[in-house]
Amino acid sequence: MVQNWYPASSLLDGSPGALASIDGDLLADGDRAIVISDSYVYFYLLDADSGLSMSSPSVISPTANAGAKRWILRHPYPQSM
């Protein structure tokens, strides 16, 4: 099973770099994402049949073509400088 990695710079802000802006049609079960924000680094795993309600940052739903696909938070780490 091929797992794709997706980078993002925010979770939900509506920008092209947001995790939620990745089109659900591009995503497959087991895909992974890393979100590097100003405060945290988040690691997500895509569950293609989750259907959970959106609850940021724990559960992120794609804005387009989500179906039951949800990004599930695996680990958040504080940014250190």
MOHURA-V109288 format. One record per pair of residues at least 24 apart in sequence whose C-alpha atoms are under 6 Angstrom apart, sorted by the first residue. I is the first residue (numbers start at 1). J is the second residue. If there is no record, write none. Layout:
I;J, I;J
This chain:
3;31, 4;31, 5;32, 5;33, 6;33, 7;33, 7;34, 7;35, 8;35, 9;35, 9;36, 9;37, 10;37, 20;61, 20;62, 20;63, 21;63, 23;64, 24;62, 24;64, 24;65, 24;66, 25;65, 39;78, 39;79, 40;77, 40;78, 40;79, 41;76, 41;77, 42;75, 42;76, 43;74, 43;75, 44;71, 44;72, 44;73, 44;74, 45;71, 45;72, 46;70, 46;71
